[in-house]
Amino acid sequence: MIHISKVNEIINGTIYGDNDLYIKGPCGIQKGKKDHISYIKNKTYLKYLDNSNASVIIIDKSIKIPNSRKTFLKVENAALAFIDLLNFYESDNKKNIQYIICKTAQIDESVQIGKNVSIGHNCVIGKSVILKDNVSIGPNTSIQDNSIVDYGTSIQSNVVIYRSTLIGKNCKIKSGSIIGGLGFGLITDKEGKHHRIPHLGNVIIGNNVIIGSNCTIDRGTIDNTIISSGTNVDNQVHIAHNVNIGENCLICAQAAVAGSTKVFNNVIIGGQVGIIDNLIIEENVVIGPRSYVVKSIKNNSYVSGNPARDHKDHVKQDIMISKLPEMYKKIFKK
C-alpha cells in the first residue's frame, strides 16, 4: 500500500479531500475498487463517478471537481499522470524479478550478455549476438547471428529474430512475431517464371518501440527495413521489405504495408488498412480502418475508404450512394 502523499509526488498533483489515505493500487473508473485509484480521462467520464468504488480519482485541472466524498488529485493531464503511476507500479514489480539464464537455452560461446539478463527455456542465441543490460528473452525464442538487443528490451516467447537485426532500448516484442525474415520480392521473366530476389538488408528497430503479437517485419533487399523510435505496432501487422516507418506512429491490428513504402512521423494507420508498395505517406496522416491506399498522401491528411481518399469526400459519397435507390424510384415513376 502507498500513502496518497507518495502518489501525489509521483504524478505532481494537488490533493483535494482526505490526505491521509493508503492506496492499494490502480483500477478502472466504471466499477473501481475501494482503496484504489483511477482517473477521469475527460468530462464524459464524470458519469461513472457516482457508481465507482474507487476511493481516489486523478482529474484534469480544467475539470471542476464534482460534489463527492471521494478524494481527488488535480493534475495537468490526468491520462498521462495515470500512465506515470502505472509505470511506477510496473517498475516496482520488476524489482522482484529474478534474472535467470535457463540451462535448456542454447547460447553460442561468442554471445555477449550484459547484466540482469533473463533467457528462458529452449531459447537459441546465435553467433556474435549482443544482449545488453536488463534484456529479457522469453521461452522458445530464437535470435540469429550478429543481432543486437539493446538495454531494457523485452522479447516474449516464440519470437524469431533473424540475422543482423538491430533492436533499440526499452522495446517490447510480443509473442509469435517474426522479425527480419525474407521479404516477398520476386521478378517474373518473359516465360512467366518467378525468380526470388536475395534479401541482403537488415531490420533496424529504434528505441521504445512496441511490436504486437504475430507480426511479421521483413528484412530489406539491399537497404534496411526501419521502424523508428516511439512507434507502436498492434497485433498481426505485416511490414514488408524496405519499408521505413517514422517516429511515434501507430499501426493498428491486421494492417499491411507493402515494400519500399515510406511512412513519415506521427502517422496513424487504422485496423485492416492495406498500403501498396513504393508510396510516401507524409507526416501527421490518419488513415481510417479498412482503407486501401493506392497513392501517396500529403501532410496532415485524413483519408478513408477503398480507394482511400479525403475522409469528408468519402462520407459525402457514401451518403449519395445510400440515396440512389430512392432517386432511382423517383426517376422511373416519371
Contacts in CASP RR format, 6 or more apart in sequence:
PFRMAT RR
TARGET T0000
AUTHOR 0000-0000-0000
METHOD contacts of the structure
MODEL  1
MIHISKVNEIINGTIYGDNDLYIKGPCGIQKGKKDHISYIKNKTYLKYLD
NSNASVIIIDKSIKIPNSRKTFLKVENAALAFIDLLNFYESDNKKNIQYI
ICKTAQIDESVQIGKNVSIGHNCVIGKSVILKDNVSIGPNTSIQDNSIVD
YGTSIQSNVVIYRSTLIGKNCKIKSGSIIGGLGFGLITDKEGKHHRIPHL
GNVIIGNNVIIGSNCTIDRGTIDNTIISSGTNVDNQVHIAHNVNIGENCL
ICAQAAVAGSTKVFNNVIIGGQVGIIDNLIIEENVVIGPRSYVVKSIKNN
SYVSGNPARDHKDHVKQDIMISKLPEMYKKIFKK
1 22 0 8 1.000
1 23 0 8 1.000
1 24 0 8 1.000
1 25 0 8 1.000
1 35 0 8 1.000
2 22 0 8 1.000
2 23 0 8 1.000
2 25 0 8 1.000
3 20 0 8 1.000
3 21 0 8 1.000
3 22 0 8 1.000
3 23 0 8 1.000
4 15 0 8 1.000
4 18 0 8 1.000
4 19 0 8 1.000
4 20 0 8 1.000
4 21 0 8 1.000
4 22 0 8 1.000
4 23 0 8 1.000
4 56 0 8 1.000
4 71 0 8 1.000
4 73 0 8 1.000
5 15 0 8 1.000
5 19 0 8 1.000
7 23 0 8 1.000
7 37 0 8 1.000
7 56 0 8 1.000
7 73 0 8 1.000
7 85 0 8 1.000
8 14 0 8 1.000
8 15 0 8 1.000
8 73 0 8 1.000
10 84 0 8 1.000
10 85 0 8 1.000
10 88 0 8 1.000
11 58 0 8 1.000
11 73 0 8 1.000
11 75 0 8 1.000
11 81 0 8 1.000
11 82 0 8 1.000
11 84 0 8 1.000
11 85 0 8 1.000
12 75 0 8 1.000
12 76 0 8 1.000
12 81 0 8 1.000
13 73 0 8 1.000
13 74 0 8 1.000
13 75 0 8 1.000
13 81 0 8 1.000
14 73 0 8 1.000
14 74 0 8 1.000
14 75 0 8 1.000
15 71 0 8 1.000
15 72 0 8 1.000
15 73 0 8 1.000
16 65 0 8 1.000
16 71 0 8 1.000
16 72 0 8 1.000
16 73 0 8 1.000
16 74 0 8 1.000
17 71 0 8 1.000
17 72 0 8 1.000
18 71 0 8 1.000
19 71 0 8 1.000
21 35 0 8 1.000
21 55 0 8 1.000
21 56 0 8 1.000
21 71 0 8 1.000
22 35 0 8 1.000
23 35 0 8 1.000
23 36 0 8 1.000
23 37 0 8 1.000
23 55 0 8 1.000
23 56 0 8 1.000
24 33 0 8 1.000
24 35 0 8 1.000
24 36 0 8 1.000
25 35 0 8 1.000
25 36 0 8 1.000
25 37 0 8 1.000
25 89 0 8 1.000
26 36 0 8 1.000
26 37 0 8 1.000
26 38 0 8 1.000
26 82 0 8 1.000
26 85 0 8 1.000
26 86 0 8 1.000
26 89 0 8 1.000
27 33 0 8 1.000
27 36 0 8 1.000
27 37 0 8 1.000
27 38 0 8 1.000
27 54 0 8 1.000
28 38 0 8 1.000
28 52 0 8 1.000
28 54 0 8 1.000
29 38 0 8 1.000
29 39 0 8 1.000
29 40 0 8 1.000
29 41 0 8 1.000
29 45 0 8 1.000
29 48 0 8 1.000
29 49 0 8 1.000
29 52 0 8 1.000
29 54 0 8 1.000
29 57 0 8 1.000
30 48 0 8 1.000
30 51 0 8 1.000
30 52 0 8 1.000
31 51 0 8 1.000
31 52 0 8 1.000
31 53 0 8 1.000
32 38 0 8 1.000
32 52 0 8 1.000
32 53 0 8 1.000
32 54 0 8 1.000
33 53 0 8 1.000
33 54 0 8 1.000
34 53 0 8 1.000
34 54 0 8 1.000
34 55 0 8 1.000
35 55 0 8 1.000
36 53 0 8 1.000
36 54 0 8 1.000
36 55 0 8 1.000
36 56 0 8 1.000
37 54 0 8 1.000
37 55 0 8 1.000
37 56 0 8 1.000
37 57 0 8 1.000
37 58 0 8 1.000
37 73 0 8 1.000
37 85 0 8 1.000
38 52 0 8 1.000
38 54 0 8 1.000
38 56 0 8 1.000
38 57 0 8 1.000
38 58 0 8 1.000
38 82 0 8 1.000
39 57 0 8 1.000
39 58 0 8 1.000
39 59 0 8 1.000
39 78 0 8 1.000
39 79 0 8 1.000
39 81 0 8 1.000
39 82 0 8 1.000
40 46 0 8 1.000
40 49 0 8 1.000
40 57 0 8 1.000
40 58 0 8 1.000
40 59 0 8 1.000
40 60 0 8 1.000
40 63 0 8 1.000
40 78 0 8 1.000
41 78 0 8 1.000
41 79 0 8 1.000
42 60 0 8 1.000
42 63 0 8 1.000
43 63 0 8 1.000
46 63 0 8 1.000
46 66 0 8 1.000
49 57 0 8 1.000
49 66 0 8 1.000
49 68 0 8 1.000
49 70 0 8 1.000
50 68 0 8 1.000
54 70 0 8 1.000
55 70 0 8 1.000
55 71 0 8 1.000
56 70 0 8 1.000
56 71 0 8 1.000
56 72 0 8 1.000
56 73 0 8 1.000
57 70 0 8 1.000
57 71 0 8 1.000
57 72 0 8 1.000
57 73 0 8 1.000
58 72 0 8 1.000
58 73 0 8 1.000
58 75 0 8 1.000
58 78 0 8 1.000
58 81 0 8 1.000
58 82 0 8 1.000
58 85 0 8 1.000
59 65 0 8 1.000
59 72 0 8 1.000
59 73 0 8 1.000
59 74 0 8 1.000
59 75 0 8 1.000
59 78 0 8 1.000
60 74 0 8 1.000
60 75 0 8 1.000
60 76 0 8 1.000
60 77 0 8 1.000
60 78 0 8 1.000
61 74 0 8 1.000
61 75 0 8 1.000
61 76 0 8 1.000
65 72 0 8 1.000
65 74 0 8 1.000
73 81 0 8 1.000
75 81 0 8 1.000
97 118 0 8 1.000
98 118 0 8 1.000
99 116 0 8 1.000
99 117 0 8 1.000
99 118 0 8 1.000
100 118 0 8 1.000
100 119 0 8 1.000
100 120 0 8 1.000
101 107 0 8 1.000
101 113 0 8 1.000
101 117 0 8 1.000
101 118 0 8 1.000
101 119 0 8 1.000
101 120 0 8 1.000
102 119 0 8 1.000
102 120 0 8 1.000
102 121 0 8 1.000
102 122 0 8 1.000
102 123 0 8 1.000
102 139 0 8 1.000
104 120 0 8 1.000
104 121 0 8 1.000
104 122 0 8 1.000
105 119 0 8 1.000
105 120 0 8 1.000
105 121 0 8 1.000
105 122 0 8 1.000
105 123 0 8 1.000
105 124 0 8 1.000
105 125 0 8 1.000
106 122 0 8 1.000
106 123 0 8 1.000
106 124 0 8 1.000
106 125 0 8 1.000
107 113 0 8 1.000
107 119 0 8 1.000
107 123 0 8 1.000
107 125 0 8 1.000
107 126 0 8 1.000
108 125 0 8 1.000
108 126 0 8 1.000
108 127 0 8 1.000
108 128 0 8 1.000
108 129 0 8 1.000
110 126 0 8 1.000
110 127 0 8 1.000
110 128 0 8 1.000
110 129 0 8 1.000
111 125 0 8 1.000
111 126 0 8 1.000
111 127 0 8 1.000
111 128 0 8 1.000
111 129 0 8 1.000
111 130 0 8 1.000
111 131 0 8 1.000
112 129 0 8 1.000
112 130 0 8 1.000
112 131 0 8 1.000
113 119 0 8 1.000
113 131 0 8 1.000
114 131 0 8 1.000
114 132 0 8 1.000
114 133 0 8 1.000
114 135 0 8 1.000
115 133 0 8 1.000
115 134 0 8 1.000
116 133 0 8 1.000
116 134 0 8 1.000
117 131 0 8 1.000
117 133 0 8 1.000
117 134 0 8 1.000
117 135 0 8 1.000
117 136 0 8 1.000
117 137 0 8 1.000
118 135 0 8 1.000
118 136 0 8 1.000
118 137 0 8 1.000
118 138 0 8 1.000
119 125 0 8 1.000
119 131 0 8 1.000
119 137 0 8 1.000
119 138 0 8 1.000
120 137 0 8 1.000
120 138 0 8 1.000
120 139 0 8 1.000
120 141 0 8 1.000
121 139 0 8 1.000
121 140 0 8 1.000
122 139 0 8 1.000
122 140 0 8 1.000
123 137 0 8 1.000
123 138 0 8 1.000
123 139 0 8 1.000
123 140 0 8 1.000
123 141 0 8 1.000
123 142 0 8 1.000
123 143 0 8 1.000
124 141 0 8 1.000
124 142 0 8 1.000
124 143 0 8 1.000
125 131 0 8 1.000
125 137 0 8 1.000
125 143 0 8 1.000
126 143 0 8 1.000
126 144 0 8 1.000
126 145 0 8 1.000
126 147 0 8 1.000
127 145 0 8 1.000
127 146 0 8 1.000
128 145 0 8 1.000
128 146 0 8 1.000
129 143 0 8 1.000
129 144 0 8 1.000
129 145 0 8 1.000
129 146 0 8 1.000
129 147 0 8 1.000
129 148 0 8 1.000
129 149 0 8 1.000
130 147 0 8 1.000
130 148 0 8 1.000
130 149 0 8 1.000
131 137 0 8 1.000
131 143 0 8 1.000
131 149 0 8 1.000
132 148 0 8 1.000
132 149 0 8 1.000
132 150 0 8 1.000
132 151 0 8 1.000
132 152 0 8 1.000
132 153 0 8 1.000
133 151 0 8 1.000
133 152 0 8 1.000
134 151 0 8 1.000
134 152 0 8 1.000
135 149 0 8 1.000
135 150 0 8 1.000
135 151 0 8 1.000
135 152 0 8 1.000
135 153 0 8 1.000
135 154 0 8 1.000
135 155 0 8 1.000
136 152 0 8 1.000
136 153 0 8 1.000
136 154 0 8 1.000
136 155 0 8 1.000
137 143 0 8 1.000
137 149 0 8 1.000
137 155 0 8 1.000
138 155 0 8 1.000
138 156 0 8 1.000
138 157 0 8 1.000
138 159 0 8 1.000
139 157 0 8 1.000
139 158 0 8 1.000
140 157 0 8 1.000
140 158 0 8 1.000
141 155 0 8 1.000
141 156 0 8 1.000
141 157 0 8 1.000
141 158 0 8 1.000
141 159 0 8 1.000
141 160 0 8 1.000
141 161 0 8 1.000
142 159 0 8 1.000
142 160 0 8 1.000
142 161 0 8 1.000
143 149 0 8 1.000
143 155 0 8 1.000
143 161 0 8 1.000
143 165 0 8 1.000
144 161 0 8 1.000
144 162 0 8 1.000
144 163 0 8 1.000
144 164 0 8 1.000
144 165 0 8 1.000
145 163 0 8 1.000
145 164 0 8 1.000
146 163 0 8 1.000
146 164 0 8 1.000
147 161 0 8 1.000
147 162 0 8 1.000
147 163 0 8 1.000
147 164 0 8 1.000
147 165 0 8 1.000
147 166 0 8 1.000
147 167 0 8 1.000
148 165 0 8 1.000
148 166 0 8 1.000
148 167 0 8 1.000
148 168 0 8 1.000
149 155 0 8 1.000
149 161 0 8 1.000
149 167 0 8 1.000
149 168 0 8 1.000
150 167 0 8 1.000
150 168 0 8 1.000
150 169 0 8 1.000
150 171 0 8 1.000
150 207 0 8 1.000
151 168 0 8 1.000
151 169 0 8 1.000
151 170 0 8 1.000
152 169 0 8 1.000
152 170 0 8 1.000
152 171 0 8 1.000
153 167 0 8 1.000
153 168 0 8 1.000
153 169 0 8 1.000
153 170 0 8 1.000
153 171 0 8 1.000
153 172 0 8 1.000
153 173 0 8 1.000
154 171 0 8 1.000
154 172 0 8 1.000
154 173 0 8 1.000
155 161 0 8 1.000
155 167 0 8 1.000
155 173 0 8 1.000
156 172 0 8 1.000
156 173 0 8 1.000
156 174 0 8 1.000
156 175 0 8 1.000
156 176 0 8 1.000
156 213 0 8 1.000
157 175 0 8 1.000
157 176 0 8 1.000
158 175 0 8 1.000
158 176 0 8 1.000
159 173 0 8 1.000
159 174 0 8 1.000
159 175 0 8 1.000
159 176 0 8 1.000
159 177 0 8 1.000
159 178 0 8 1.000
159 179 0 8 1.000
160 176 0 8 1.000
160 177 0 8 1.000
160 178 0 8 1.000
160 179 0 8 1.000
160 181 0 8 1.000
161 167 0 8 1.000
161 173 0 8 1.000
161 179 0 8 1.000
161 180 0 8 1.000
162 178 0 8 1.000
162 179 0 8 1.000
162 180 0 8 1.000
162 181 0 8 1.000
162 203 0 8 1.000
162 219 0 8 1.000
163 180 0 8 1.000
163 202 0 8 1.000
164 201 0 8 1.000
164 202 0 8 1.000
165 179 0 8 1.000
165 180 0 8 1.000
165 202 0 8 1.000
165 203 0 8 1.000
165 204 0 8 1.000
165 205 0 8 1.000
165 219 0 8 1.000
166 202 0 8 1.000
166 203 0 8 1.000
166 204 0 8 1.000
166 205 0 8 1.000
166 206 0 8 1.000
167 173 0 8 1.000
167 179 0 8 1.000
167 205 0 8 1.000
167 206 0 8 1.000
167 209 0 8 1.000
168 205 0 8 1.000
168 206 0 8 1.000
168 207 0 8 1.000
168 209 0 8 1.000
169 206 0 8 1.000
169 207 0 8 1.000
169 208 0 8 1.000
170 207 0 8 1.000
170 208 0 8 1.000
171 205 0 8 1.000
171 206 0 8 1.000
171 207 0 8 1.000
171 208 0 8 1.000
171 209 0 8 1.000
171 210 0 8 1.000
171 211 0 8 1.000
172 209 0 8 1.000
172 210 0 8 1.000
172 211 0 8 1.000
173 179 0 8 1.000
173 210 0 8 1.000
173 211 0 8 1.000
173 212 0 8 1.000
174 210 0 8 1.000
174 211 0 8 1.000
174 212 0 8 1.000
174 213 0 8 1.000
174 215 0 8 1.000
174 235 0 8 1.000
175 213 0 8 1.000
175 214 0 8 1.000
176 213 0 8 1.000
176 214 0 8 1.000
177 211 0 8 1.000
177 212 0 8 1.000
177 213 0 8 1.000
177 214 0 8 1.000
177 215 0 8 1.000
177 216 0 8 1.000
177 217 0 8 1.000
178 215 0 8 1.000
178 216 0 8 1.000
178 217 0 8 1.000
179 203 0 8 1.000
179 205 0 8 1.000
179 211 0 8 1.000
179 215 0 8 1.000
179 216 0 8 1.000
179 217 0 8 1.000
180 202 0 8 1.000
180 203 0 8 1.000
180 217 0 8 1.000
180 218 0 8 1.000
180 219 0 8 1.000
180 225 0 8 1.000
181 199 0 8 1.000
181 216 0 8 1.000
181 217 0 8 1.000
181 218 0 8 1.000
181 219 0 8 1.000
182 196 0 8 1.000
182 199 0 8 1.000
182 218 0 8 1.000
182 219 0 8 1.000
183 199 0 8 1.000
183 218 0 8 1.000
183 219 0 8 1.000
183 220 0 8 1.000
183 221 0 8 1.000
183 240 0 8 1.000
183 241 0 8 1.000
184 218 0 8 1.000
184 240 0 8 1.000
184 241 0 8 1.000
185 196 0 8 1.000
185 197 0 8 1.000
185 199 0 8 1.000
185 221 0 8 1.000
185 241 0 8 1.000
186 194 0 8 1.000
186 195 0 8 1.000
186 196 0 8 1.000
186 197 0 8 1.000
187 194 0 8 1.000
187 195 0 8 1.000
187 197 0 8 1.000
188 194 0 8 1.000
188 195 0 8 1.000
189 195 0 8 1.000
197 221 0 8 1.000
198 221 0 8 1.000
199 218 0 8 1.000
199 219 0 8 1.000
199 220 0 8 1.000
199 221 0 8 1.000
199 241 0 8 1.000
200 220 0 8 1.000
200 221 0 8 1.000
200 222 0 8 1.000
201 219 0 8 1.000
201 220 0 8 1.000
201 221 0 8 1.000
201 222 0 8 1.000
201 223 0 8 1.000
201 224 0 8 1.000
201 225 0 8 1.000
202 219 0 8 1.000
202 220 0 8 1.000
202 224 0 8 1.000
202 225 0 8 1.000
203 217 0 8 1.000
203 218 0 8 1.000
203 219 0 8 1.000
203 220 0 8 1.000
203 224 0 8 1.000
203 225 0 8 1.000
203 226 0 8 1.000
203 227 0 8 1.000
204 224 0 8 1.000
204 225 0 8 1.000
204 226 0 8 1.000
204 227 0 8 1.000
205 211 0 8 1.000
205 217 0 8 1.000
205 226 0 8 1.000
205 227 0 8 1.000
206 227 0 8 1.000
206 228 0 8 1.000
206 229 0 8 1.000
206 230 0 8 1.000
207 229 0 8 1.000
207 230 0 8 1.000
208 229 0 8 1.000
208 230 0 8 1.000
209 227 0 8 1.000
209 228 0 8 1.000
209 229 0 8 1.000
209 230 0 8 1.000
209 231 0 8 1.000
209 232 0 8 1.000
209 233 0 8 1.000
210 231 0 8 1.000
210 232 0 8 1.000
210 233 0 8 1.000
211 217 0 8 1.000
211 227 0 8 1.000
211 233 0 8 1.000
212 233 0 8 1.000
212 234 0 8 1.000
212 235 0 8 1.000
212 237 0 8 1.000
213 235 0 8 1.000
213 236 0 8 1.000
214 235 0 8 1.000
214 236 0 8 1.000
215 233 0 8 1.000
215 235 0 8 1.000
215 236 0 8 1.000
215 237 0 8 1.000
215 238 0 8 1.000
215 239 0 8 1.000
216 237 0 8 1.000
216 238 0 8 1.000
216 239 0 8 1.000
217 225 0 8 1.000
217 227 0 8 1.000
217 238 0 8 1.000
217 239 0 8 1.000
218 225 0 8 1.000
218 239 0 8 1.000
218 240 0 8 1.000
218 241 0 8 1.000
219 225 0 8 1.000
219 241 0 8 1.000
220 241 0 8 1.000
220 242 0 8 1.000
221 241 0 8 1.000
221 242 0 8 1.000
223 242 0 8 1.000
224 242 0 8 1.000
225 239 0 8 1.000
225 240 0 8 1.000
225 241 0 8 1.000
225 242 0 8 1.000
225 243 0 8 1.000
225 244 0 8 1.000
226 243 0 8 1.000
226 244 0 8 1.000
226 245 0 8 1.000
226 246 0 8 1.000
227 233 0 8 1.000
227 239 0 8 1.000
227 245 0 8 1.000
227 246 0 8 1.000
228 244 0 8 1.000
228 245 0 8 1.000
228 246 0 8 1.000
228 247 0 8 1.000
228 249 0 8 1.000
228 265 0 8 1.000
229 247 0 8 1.000
229 248 0 8 1.000
230 247 0 8 1.000
230 248 0 8 1.000
230 249 0 8 1.000
231 245 0 8 1.000
231 246 0 8 1.000
231 247 0 8 1.000
231 248 0 8 1.000
231 249 0 8 1.000
231 250 0 8 1.000
231 251 0 8 1.000
232 249 0 8 1.000
232 250 0 8 1.000
232 251 0 8 1.000
233 239 0 8 1.000
233 251 0 8 1.000
234 250 0 8 1.000
234 251 0 8 1.000
234 252 0 8 1.000
234 253 0 8 1.000
234 254 0 8 1.000
234 255 0 8 1.000
234 271 0 8 1.000
235 253 0 8 1.000
235 254 0 8 1.000
236 253 0 8 1.000
236 254 0 8 1.000
237 251 0 8 1.000
237 252 0 8 1.000
237 253 0 8 1.000
237 254 0 8 1.000
237 255 0 8 1.000
237 256 0 8 1.000
238 255 0 8 1.000
238 256 0 8 1.000
238 257 0 8 1.000
239 245 0 8 1.000
239 251 0 8 1.000
239 256 0 8 1.000
239 257 0 8 1.000
240 256 0 8 1.000
240 257 0 8 1.000
240 258 0 8 1.000
240 259 0 8 1.000
240 260 0 8 1.000
240 261 0 8 1.000
240 277 0 8 1.000
241 259 0 8 1.000
241 260 0 8 1.000
242 259 0 8 1.000
242 260 0 8 1.000
243 257 0 8 1.000
243 258 0 8 1.000
243 259 0 8 1.000
243 260 0 8 1.000
243 261 0 8 1.000
243 262 0 8 1.000
243 263 0 8 1.000
244 261 0 8 1.000
244 262 0 8 1.000
244 263 0 8 1.000
245 251 0 8 1.000
245 257 0 8 1.000
245 263 0 8 1.000
245 267 0 8 1.000
246 263 0 8 1.000
246 264 0 8 1.000
246 265 0 8 1.000
246 267 0 8 1.000
247 265 0 8 1.000
247 266 0 8 1.000
248 265 0 8 1.000
248 266 0 8 1.000
249 263 0 8 1.000
249 265 0 8 1.000
249 266 0 8 1.000
249 267 0 8 1.000
249 268 0 8 1.000
249 269 0 8 1.000
250 267 0 8 1.000
250 268 0 8 1.000
250 269 0 8 1.000
250 270 0 8 1.000
251 257 0 8 1.000
251 269 0 8 1.000
251 270 0 8 1.000
252 268 0 8 1.000
252 269 0 8 1.000
252 270 0 8 1.000
252 271 0 8 1.000
252 272 0 8 1.000
252 273 0 8 1.000
252 289 0 8 1.000
253 271 0 8 1.000
253 272 0 8 1.000
254 271 0 8 1.000
254 272 0 8 1.000
255 269 0 8 1.000
255 270 0 8 1.000
255 271 0 8 1.000
255 272 0 8 1.000
255 273 0 8 1.000
255 274 0 8 1.000
255 275 0 8 1.000
256 273 0 8 1.000
256 274 0 8 1.000
256 275 0 8 1.000
257 263 0 8 1.000
257 269 0 8 1.000
257 274 0 8 1.000
257 275 0 8 1.000
258 274 0 8 1.000
258 275 0 8 1.000
258 276 0 8 1.000
258 277 0 8 1.000
258 278 0 8 1.000
259 277 0 8 1.000
259 278 0 8 1.000
260 277 0 8 1.000
260 278 0 8 1.000
261 275 0 8 1.000
261 276 0 8 1.000
261 277 0 8 1.000
261 278 0 8 1.000
261 279 0 8 1.000
261 280 0 8 1.000
261 281 0 8 1.000
262 279 0 8 1.000
262 280 0 8 1.000
262 281 0 8 1.000
263 269 0 8 1.000
263 281 0 8 1.000
264 280 0 8 1.000
264 281 0 8 1.000
264 282 0 8 1.000
264 283 0 8 1.000
264 285 0 8 1.000
264 299 0 8 1.000
265 283 0 8 1.000
265 284 0 8 1.000
266 283 0 8 1.000
266 284 0 8 1.000
267 281 0 8 1.000
267 283 0 8 1.000
267 284 0 8 1.000
267 285 0 8 1.000
267 286 0 8 1.000
267 287 0 8 1.000
268 285 0 8 1.000
268 286 0 8 1.000
268 287 0 8 1.000
269 275 0 8 1.000
269 287 0 8 1.000
269 288 0 8 1.000
270 287 0 8 1.000
270 288 0 8 1.000
270 289 0 8 1.000
270 290 0 8 1.000
270 291 0 8 1.000
271 288 0 8 1.000
271 289 0 8 1.000
271 290 0 8 1.000
272 289 0 8 1.000
272 290 0 8 1.000
273 287 0 8 1.000
273 288 0 8 1.000
273 289 0 8 1.000
273 290 0 8 1.000
273 291 0 8 1.000
273 292 0 8 1.000
273 293 0 8 1.000
274 291 0 8 1.000
274 292 0 8 1.000
274 293 0 8 1.000
275 281 0 8 1.000
275 287 0 8 1.000
275 293 0 8 1.000
276 293 0 8 1.000
276 294 0 8 1.000
279 293 0 8 1.000
279 295 0 8 1.000
279 296 0 8 1.000
279 297 0 8 1.000
280 296 0 8 1.000
280 297 0 8 1.000
281 287 0 8 1.000
281 293 0 8 1.000
281 296 0 8 1.000
281 297 0 8 1.000
282 296 0 8 1.000
282 297 0 8 1.000
282 298 0 8 1.000
282 299 0 8 1.000
282 301 0 8 1.000
283 299 0 8 1.000
283 300 0 8 1.000
284 299 0 8 1.000
284 300 0 8 1.000
285 297 0 8 1.000
285 298 0 8 1.000
285 299 0 8 1.000
285 300 0 8 1.000
285 301 0 8 1.000
285 302 0 8 1.000
285 303 0 8 1.000
286 301 0 8 1.000
286 302 0 8 1.000
286 303 0 8 1.000
287 293 0 8 1.000
287 297 0 8 1.000
287 303 0 8 1.000
287 304 0 8 1.000
287 308 0 8 1.000
288 302 0 8 1.000
288 303 0 8 1.000
288 304 0 8 1.000
288 305 0 8 1.000
288 308 0 8 1.000
288 311 0 8 1.000
289 304 0 8 1.000
290 305 0 8 1.000
290 306 0 8 1.000
291 303 0 8 1.000
291 304 0 8 1.000
291 305 0 8 1.000
291 306 0 8 1.000
291 308 0 8 1.000
292 305 0 8 1.000
292 306 0 8 1.000
292 307 0 8 1.000
292 308 0 8 1.000
293 303 0 8 1.000
293 307 0 8 1.000
293 308 0 8 1.000
294 307 0 8 1.000
294 308 0 8 1.000
295 307 0 8 1.000
297 303 0 8 1.000
297 308 0 8 1.000
301 310 0 8 1.000
302 310 0 8 1.000
302 311 0 8 1.000
303 309 0 8 1.000
303 310 0 8 1.000
303 311 0 8 1.000
303 314 0 8 1.000
304 311 0 8 1.000
304 314 0 8 1.000
305 314 0 8 1.000
END
